[in-house]
Every structure is written in C-alpha cells, then in structure tokens.
Amino acid sequence: MASIRARLFNRFLRRMVRESGLTGVQGLETVRKKEAEGGGFLGLLLRNNRAGEKVSLEGQGGPISGEWVGSQMAPQVLLYLHGGGYFFGGVETHRSMVAKICKLAGVRALVIDYRLAPENPYPAAIEDAETAYDFLIEQGVKPEAMLLAGDSAGGGLSLALMQKLREHGKAQPRAVALFSPWTDLTLSGKSYTERYDRDPMIDANSIPEAIDFYCANQDKKNPLISPLFADLKGLPPMLVQVGTEEVLFDDSEKLVKKAKKAGVKAELEIWEGMPHVFQMAHGFVPEAQAALKNIAQFFNR
C-alpha cells in the first residue's frame, strides 16, 4: 500500500493537474507561464534549488543551454534528458531530482534545455541530445564513465539517442535509467484505457495534442519517435521504474520485455500506488526517495 504522503501527493496531482482542464495551445501557454514564474504543478517541491554551473553548447539549431549538477570532482558523468511531453520542462523543473541522484550515486550530471515543440518539433530534441553526448566526449568523458537517464518524454528521448549513437558508430553509455518512459506514441497500450480513471496526473484524452505538438506529420511507429518499435539489440543495461497508477504503464512493461528478448540486461521496477514520474516528489514522498536510491545503486553496480 502506498504511504500516506504518496496518497496525499496523488490527490494534489489530481486536483492541480488532471482536473485543471487545460489542454491545447491554452494549456501549453499556461504551463510555460507557471514554469517561468517558478511555480508549475510541482512548484512547492522544486523551490530553493541552487543553480549549478551554466554551460552553452553549439547545436544544429543554435546554442543549447545546460547546467552542471553535482560535484565536479565525481568520476562518472550522467547525461540527463528531462520529461515534459517534448513541449515543456527543463533544467529548472528537474534540477532538484537530478541533484538528489548525483548525491546518492556520487556522480555529476549535465542537464540540457533541448529545443521544445511545437516551435521545434521532431527531430530537434534528438539532435540536441546527440550534441550533448558529443560535448561530453569532447570534454574528455569516456563512454564507460558516462551514464544516461530520462523521465517520460526524456525517457523516450534517451532511447532515441542510443539508436542514433548506434547508427553513427558511437559508443553507448555504460548504463541507462528510465523513469516512466514514453515509448509508444501510437498509444496502443491497454493501460491508456484500463488505467484512465486511476491516473491522478495524466488525462489520456489530452495526449494526442502533445503528440501533434511534437510530430504531427510523422509516422508514429518511427522507432525514433516510438522506441517501443525499435531494434534494441546492443543497448546498455537499463533500469526502468514505473508506477501502477499510470496510463503509460504499458510503455514501460512492453519496453522491458522487448529489451530482454533483444538480449539487453533490463530490469523493471513497479511501484505500487505511484503516479507518473513520482520520483520528482523525493522531498515529500518516501517511495520517491527509495526509488532514487535504487537508481543510485543500479548506477554503481
């Protein structure tokens, strides 16, 4: 059974996010405005996080801003790709969680503000993710000392990045951790309907709008858009965490099953009573804290 704090958090999400009624362009503008003001739906949990060292990368679409998080003396480097449906989120929203991972695992991390849809649709985010990988290599980070992680859309983006690395003959990071990855933009999973009422955060009916923001005129079965349809052979060990209260539940479960069939060492952790990317509430929800500790242990194995 989920903790009392987790249940309170779920109620908060349902009231402030799921039942907000904000969709389409209006919802996009509102979310971005709140994010810019330091609020957003997780504002109370993300405040008072000290900014790290700023960095600017030269990408195909222009400069990409990023930030170093954690101790610069750490021997291993984590490239973190944030979630947000490909249309919001960034360093500010994810710094707290990434900093906690760095502290628990004894690593340092680079978080980037990759280009967002709808202004910069597919494949802009993937291009920026590969630019960040190349930047780390140029900085002297060896692939065997590099880790990769991402949540939600950032999880799908991590899988797309690894496909690009394989395509371009580049070495894979040592390991990858995915939090509730969005892997199937065809929305074929039964959980989109079976867990519709249970999900306190995501209204499955609004997901097609986010998809249109990101890849309106693209084949949704493109493995770079929906990594569930990708050839996963040769990918590094992966740990996937997902909550039982998610419409995206099948995205994680199917991914791990397919990864194992492809010979990838893949682990799936199912967290009872937890919502989408519950790890972001690590300062309030004990299960979130425990999940991040598991991520740290995975990285250090």
Buried (B, 14 or more C-beta within 10 A) or exposed (E): EBBEBBBEBBEBBBEBBBEBEBBEEEBBEBBBEBBEEEEBBBBEBBEEBEEBEEBEBEBEEEEBBBBBBBEEEBEBBBBBBBBBBBBBBBBBBBBBBBBBBBBBBBBBBBBBBBBBBBEBBBBBBBBBBBBBBBBBBEEEBEBEBBBBBBBBBBBBBBBBBBBBBBEEEBBBBBBBBBBBBBBBBEBBBEBBEEBEEBBBBBBBEBBEBBBBBBBEEBEBEBBBBBBBBBEBEEBBBBBBBBBBBBBBBBBBBBBBEBBBEBEBEBBBBEBEBBBBBBBBBBBBBBBBBBBBBBBBEBBEE
